[in-house]
Amino acid sequence: MRRTIPLILVLVATAVHGECYVRSAVTNQTQLKLTEITDVDSFVVPVSPTQNKCIVNFRALVNGRWITAEGERVGPKSLSEADLCRGAVDSGRVQILSQADGGQMNIEQNTVCDDRPAIRVRSVQRGEHVRESEVLPHPNFPKPFKYRSSTCRWFIEPEVHPGRDLLQRQGIICQLHDADWQVVDKW
């Protein structure tokens, strides 16, 4: 019994893994121009069991003058090293511009993690609840229409059979709520 509990915890931890990405926005209220970043040297170190830190050293060309800078960013281990280090370079860029001119520099960085499955076009069944973007719009009937006070749309579903031609199924979805649609018919 003692051996099965850690095994179950490991399986649950891997099943809960989500996709993460970094959103960043930099605003600069100075007259400086950072035109090039080069010689980027980065390394990633763990800071806790769940987080890593990327530290970068690089050179930046600011108003025709080379400046050496360092930046760092801490994020979850599920975040790719490339995204983590890209955030560290953004942090270093902010430091360069604020030190060189003393102007106003704002940076906003958010790590967004989502464990929901990615939305993609897929095969659907009659009666199934879907998002509108999970089906392909019908090329001959692209506009929505009203049916019994509901907004509905035609869709197509290409189906490939090995050794045979492409079969094009079509159907209708109707909106139940904001992002919730139901497959009303498919043939």
Short mmCIF file of the C-alpha atoms (twelve columns), coordinates in Angstrom:
data_MODEL
# 
_entry.id   MODEL 
# 
loop_
_atom_site.group_PDB 
_atom_site.id 
_atom_site.type_symbol 
_atom_site.label_atom_id 
_atom_site.label_alt_id 
_atom_site.label_comp_id 
_atom_site.label_asym_id 
_atom_site.label_seq_id 
_atom_site.Cartn_x 
_atom_site.Cartn_y 
_atom_site.Cartn_z 
_atom_site.pdbx_PDB_model_num 
ATOM 1   C CA . MET A 1   0.000   0.000  0.000   1 
ATOM 2   C CA . ARG A 2   2.865   2.405  0.834   1 
ATOM 3   C CA . ARG A 3   4.393   1.892  -2.620  1 
ATOM 4   C CA . THR A 4   1.172   2.542  -4.543  1 
ATOM 5   C CA . ILE A 5   0.494   5.994  -3.029  1 
ATOM 6   C CA . PRO A 6   3.695   7.628  -4.454  1 
ATOM 7   C CA . LEU A 7   3.006   5.949  -7.800  1 
ATOM 8   C CA . ILE A 8   -0.527  7.376  -7.870  1 
ATOM 9   C CA . LEU A 9   0.801   10.853 -6.980  1 
ATOM 10  C CA . VAL A 10  3.324   10.704 -9.842  1 
ATOM 11  C CA . LEU A 11  0.613   9.659  -12.310 1 
ATOM 12  C CA . VAL A 12  -1.704  12.472 -11.153 1 
ATOM 13  C CA . ALA A 13  1.115   15.036 -11.382 1 
ATOM 14  C CA . THR A 14  1.887   14.083 -14.982 1 
ATOM 15  C CA . ALA A 15  -1.789  14.068 -15.959 1 
ATOM 16  C CA . VAL A 16  -2.303  17.621 -14.617 1 
ATOM 17  C CA . HIS A 17  0.554   19.072 -16.694 1 
ATOM 18  C CA . GLY A 18  -0.589  22.133 -18.633 1 
ATOM 19  C CA . GLU A 19  0.794   24.343 -21.360 1 
ATOM 20  C CA . CYS A 20  2.396   27.615 -20.288 1 
ATOM 21  C CA . TYR A 21  3.528   30.657 -22.198 1 
ATOM 22  C CA . VAL A 22  4.771   34.130 -21.328 1 
ATOM 23  C CA . ARG A 23  2.917   37.289 -22.313 1 
ATOM 24  C CA . SER A 24  4.970   40.437 -22.099 1 
ATOM 25  C CA . ALA A 25  4.466   44.074 -22.988 1 
ATOM 26  C CA . VAL A 26  7.108   46.790 -22.802 1 
ATOM 27  C CA . THR A 27  6.359   50.501 -23.064 1 
ATOM 28  C CA . ASN A 28  9.152   53.031 -23.401 1 
ATOM 29  C CA . GLN A 29  8.664   56.756 -22.970 1 
ATOM 30  C CA . THR A 30  12.222  57.772 -23.883 1 
ATOM 31  C CA . GLN A 31  13.970  58.915 -27.030 1 
ATOM 32  C CA . LEU A 32  16.396  55.964 -26.938 1 
ATOM 33  C CA . LYS A 33  16.477  53.384 -29.693 1 
ATOM 34  C CA . LEU A 34  17.549  49.861 -28.895 1 
ATOM 35  C CA . THR A 35  18.287  48.552 -32.366 1 
ATOM 36  C CA . GLU A 36  20.085  45.255 -31.787 1 
ATOM 37  C CA . ILE A 37  20.627  42.577 -29.161 1 
ATOM 38  C CA . THR A 38  23.514  40.168 -29.637 1 
ATOM 39  C CA . ASP A 39  25.893  37.815 -27.801 1 
ATOM 40  C CA . VAL A 40  23.091  36.390 -25.674 1 
ATOM 41  C CA . ASP A 41  24.444  33.927 -23.118 1 
ATOM 42  C CA . SER A 42  21.754  32.240 -21.044 1 
ATOM 43  C CA . PHE A 43  21.608  29.570 -18.393 1 
ATOM 44  C CA . VAL A 44  18.706  28.096 -16.453 1 
ATOM 45  C CA . VAL A 45  18.926  27.086 -12.793 1 
ATOM 46  C CA . PRO A 46  16.290  25.529 -10.527 1 
ATOM 47  C CA . VAL A 47  15.141  27.782 -7.673  1 
ATOM 48  C CA . SER A 48  12.575  25.409 -6.150  1 
ATOM 49  C CA . PRO A 49  11.024  22.033 -6.966  1 
ATOM 50  C CA . THR A 50  8.438   23.808 -9.147  1 
ATOM 51  C CA . GLN A 51  10.325  26.826 -10.535 1 
ATOM 52  C CA . ASN A 52  13.346  27.644 -12.693 1 
ATOM 53  C CA . LYS A 53  15.252  30.896 -13.177 1 
ATOM 54  C CA . CYS A 54  16.834  31.992 -16.451 1 
ATOM 55  C CA . ILE A 55  19.747  34.413 -16.233 1 
ATOM 56  C CA . VAL A 56  20.940  36.059 -19.456 1 
ATOM 57  C CA . ASN A 57  23.932  38.232 -20.287 1 
ATOM 58  C CA . PHE A 58  23.889  40.097 -23.591 1 
ATOM 59  C CA . ARG A 59  25.039  43.184 -25.487 1 
ATOM 60  C CA . ALA A 60  22.618  45.765 -26.848 1 
ATOM 61  C CA . LEU A 61  23.151  48.584 -29.326 1 
ATOM 62  C CA . VAL A 62  21.459  51.691 -27.878 1 
ATOM 63  C CA . ASN A 63  21.673  54.929 -29.888 1 
ATOM 64  C CA . GLY A 64  24.841  53.675 -31.582 1 
ATOM 65  C CA . ARG A 65  26.554  52.617 -28.331 1 
ATOM 66  C CA . TRP A 66  27.054  49.005 -27.104 1 
ATOM 67  C CA . ILE A 67  25.866  48.339 -23.558 1 
ATOM 68  C CA . THR A 68  26.325  45.087 -21.607 1 
ATOM 69  C CA . ALA A 69  23.286  43.929 -19.651 1 
ATOM 70  C CA . GLU A 70  21.939  41.128 -17.518 1 
ATOM 71  C CA . GLY A 71  18.350  40.039 -17.063 1 
ATOM 72  C CA . GLU A 72  16.561  37.297 -15.183 1 
ATOM 73  C CA . ARG A 73  13.141  35.714 -15.053 1 
ATOM 74  C CA . VAL A 74  11.599  33.129 -12.709 1 
ATOM 75  C CA . GLY A 75  8.828   30.837 -13.954 1 
ATOM 76  C CA . PRO A 76  7.256   27.393 -13.550 1 
ATOM 77  C CA . LYS A 77  9.240   24.333 -14.655 1 
ATOM 78  C CA . SER A 78  6.513   23.583 -17.199 1 
ATOM 79  C CA . LEU A 79  7.449   26.787 -19.075 1 
ATOM 80  C CA . SER A 80  9.938   26.163 -21.877 1 
ATOM 81  C CA . GLU A 81  13.484  27.409 -21.359 1 
ATOM 82  C CA . ALA A 82  13.184  29.511 -24.531 1 
ATOM 83  C CA . ASP A 83  10.102  31.360 -23.201 1 
ATOM 84  C CA . LEU A 84  11.656  31.777 -19.757 1 
ATOM 85  C CA . CYS A 85  14.881  33.219 -21.230 1 
ATOM 86  C CA . ARG A 86  12.937  35.468 -23.629 1 
ATOM 87  C CA . GLY A 87  11.353  37.030 -20.530 1 
ATOM 88  C CA . ALA A 88  14.818  37.450 -18.986 1 
ATOM 89  C CA . VAL A 89  16.018  39.308 -22.105 1 
ATOM 90  C CA . ASP A 90  12.941  41.584 -21.885 1 
ATOM 91  C CA . SER A 91  13.809  42.286 -18.241 1 
ATOM 92  C CA . GLY A 92  17.401  43.134 -19.189 1 
ATOM 93  C CA . ARG A 93  16.193  45.374 -22.027 1 
ATOM 94  C CA . VAL A 94  14.125  47.385 -19.536 1 
ATOM 95  C CA . GLN A 95  17.135  47.801 -17.254 1 
ATOM 96  C CA . ILE A 96  19.337  48.993 -20.152 1 
ATOM 97  C CA . LEU A 97  16.919  51.648 -21.307 1 
ATOM 98  C CA . SER A 98  16.117  52.927 -17.825 1 
ATOM 99  C CA . GLN A 99  19.824  53.150 -16.841 1 
ATOM 100 C CA . ALA A 100 20.889  54.787 -20.089 1 
ATOM 101 C CA . ASP A 101 18.301  57.561 -20.057 1 
ATOM 102 C CA . GLY A 102 16.521  57.500 -16.715 1 
ATOM 103 C CA . GLY A 103 13.237  57.714 -18.623 1 
ATOM 104 C CA . GLN A 104 9.957   55.999 -17.878 1 
ATOM 105 C CA . MET A 105 9.946   52.271 -18.684 1 
ATOM 106 C CA . ASN A 106 7.138   49.869 -17.869 1 
ATOM 107 C CA . ILE A 107 7.145   46.129 -18.379 1 
ATOM 108 C CA . GLU A 108 4.322   43.721 -17.752 1 
ATOM 109 C CA . GLN A 109 5.002   39.998 -17.853 1 
ATOM 110 C CA . ASN A 110 2.508   37.279 -17.136 1 
ATOM 111 C CA . THR A 111 3.009   33.546 -17.220 1 
ATOM 112 C CA . VAL A 112 -0.214  31.973 -18.417 1 
ATOM 113 C CA . CYS A 113 -0.761  28.265 -17.800 1 
ATOM 114 C CA . ASP A 114 -3.742  26.318 -19.055 1 
ATOM 115 C CA . ASP A 115 -4.442  22.637 -18.545 1 
ATOM 116 C CA . ARG A 116 -7.486  22.566 -20.809 1 
ATOM 117 C CA . PRO A 117 -7.037  20.648 -24.036 1 
ATOM 118 C CA . ALA A 118 -6.183  22.775 -27.066 1 
ATOM 119 C CA . ILE A 119 -9.180  23.708 -29.209 1 
ATOM 120 C CA . ARG A 120 -8.867  22.140 -32.663 1 
ATOM 121 C CA . VAL A 121 -11.055 21.183 -35.586 1 
ATOM 122 C CA . ARG A 122 -12.205 17.598 -35.056 1 
ATOM 123 C CA . SER A 123 -14.803 14.997 -35.971 1 
ATOM 124 C CA . VAL A 124 -18.067 15.596 -34.123 1 
ATOM 125 C CA . GLN A 125 -21.219 13.569 -33.509 1 
ATOM 126 C CA . ARG A 126 -24.908 14.496 -33.581 1 
ATOM 127 C CA . GLY A 127 -26.003 15.853 -30.176 1 
ATOM 128 C CA . GLU A 128 -22.458 16.698 -29.033 1 
ATOM 129 C CA . HIS A 129 -21.691 20.075 -27.400 1 
ATOM 130 C CA . VAL A 130 -18.810 21.859 -29.188 1 
ATOM 131 C CA . ARG A 131 -17.176 25.235 -29.611 1 
ATOM 132 C CA . GLU A 132 -17.889 27.003 -32.881 1 
ATOM 133 C CA . SER A 133 -14.203 26.833 -33.865 1 
ATOM 134 C CA . GLU A 134 -14.100 23.022 -33.539 1 
ATOM 135 C CA . VAL A 135 -15.908 22.629 -36.876 1 
ATOM 136 C CA . LEU A 136 -15.093 24.018 -40.329 1 
ATOM 137 C CA . PRO A 137 -17.535 26.595 -41.736 1 
ATOM 138 C CA . HIS A 138 -19.384 25.397 -44.824 1 
ATOM 139 C CA . PRO A 139 -17.943 27.222 -47.869 1 
ATOM 140 C CA . ASN A 140 -21.329 27.382 -49.648 1 
ATOM 141 C CA . PHE A 141 -23.301 28.545 -46.581 1 
ATOM 142 C CA . PRO A 142 -20.869 30.645 -44.489 1 
ATOM 143 C CA . LYS A 143 -23.402 32.976 -42.846 1 
ATOM 144 C CA . PRO A 144 -25.305 32.123 -39.664 1 
ATOM 145 C CA . PHE A 145 -29.072 31.791 -39.790 1 
ATOM 146 C CA . LYS A 146 -31.909 31.834 -37.262 1 
ATOM 147 C CA . TYR A 147 -33.957 28.742 -36.525 1 
ATOM 148 C CA . ARG A 148 -36.590 28.865 -33.751 1 
ATOM 149 C CA . SER A 149 -34.823 31.879 -32.130 1 
ATOM 150 C CA . SER A 150 -31.424 30.129 -32.107 1 
ATOM 151 C CA . THR A 151 -28.379 31.131 -34.140 1 
ATOM 152 C CA . CYS A 152 -27.256 28.224 -36.301 1 
ATOM 153 C CA . ARG A 153 -24.428 27.561 -38.788 1 
ATOM 154 C CA . TRP A 154 -23.646 25.021 -41.464 1 
ATOM 155 C CA . PHE A 155 -20.345 23.129 -41.189 1 
ATOM 156 C CA . ILE A 156 -18.354 20.604 -43.202 1 
ATOM 157 C CA . GLU A 157 -16.212 17.721 -42.048 1 
ATOM 158 C CA . PRO A 158 -13.741 16.239 -44.529 1 
ATOM 159 C CA . GLU A 159 -13.278 12.503 -44.116 1 
ATOM 160 C CA . VAL A 160 -10.406 10.696 -45.822 1 
ATOM 161 C CA . HIS A 161 -10.691 6.999  -46.596 1 
ATOM 162 C CA . PRO A 162 -7.444  5.256  -47.628 1 
ATOM 163 C CA . GLY A 163 -7.581  4.281  -51.282 1 
ATOM 164 C CA . ARG A 164 -10.817 6.188  -51.869 1 
ATOM 165 C CA . ASP A 165 -11.845 9.735  -52.590 1 
ATOM 166 C CA . LEU A 166 -12.365 12.431 -50.013 1 
ATOM 167 C CA . LEU A 167 -15.816 12.272 -48.445 1 
ATOM 168 C CA . GLN A 168 -17.266 15.601 -47.348 1 
ATOM 169 C CA . ARG A 169 -19.770 15.338 -44.502 1 
ATOM 170 C CA . GLN A 170 -21.846 18.361 -43.605 1 
ATOM 171 C CA . GLY A 171 -24.040 19.385 -40.734 1 
ATOM 172 C CA . ILE A 172 -25.585 22.120 -38.662 1 
ATOM 173 C CA . ILE A 173 -24.665 23.454 -35.240 1 
ATOM 174 C CA . CYS A 174 -26.841 25.768 -33.154 1 
ATOM 175 C CA . GLN A 175 -25.771 28.086 -30.363 1 
ATOM 176 C CA . LEU A 176 -27.042 27.275 -26.873 1 
ATOM 177 C CA . HIS A 177 -25.025 29.861 -24.894 1 
ATOM 178 C CA . ASP A 178 -22.041 32.157 -25.566 1 
ATOM 179 C CA . ALA A 179 -19.392 29.542 -26.499 1 
ATOM 180 C CA . ASP A 180 -21.594 26.449 -26.267 1 
ATOM 181 C CA . TRP A 181 -22.933 25.031 -29.535 1 
ATOM 182 C CA . GLN A 182 -24.687 21.731 -30.181 1 
ATOM 183 C CA . VAL A 183 -24.420 19.545 -33.279 1 
ATOM 184 C CA . VAL A 184 -28.055 19.417 -34.408 1 
ATOM 185 C CA . ASP A 185 -27.578 17.272 -37.496 1 
ATOM 186 C CA . LYS A 186 -24.793 15.692 -39.533 1 
ATOM 187 C CA . TRP A 187 -24.986 13.696 -42.735 1 
# 
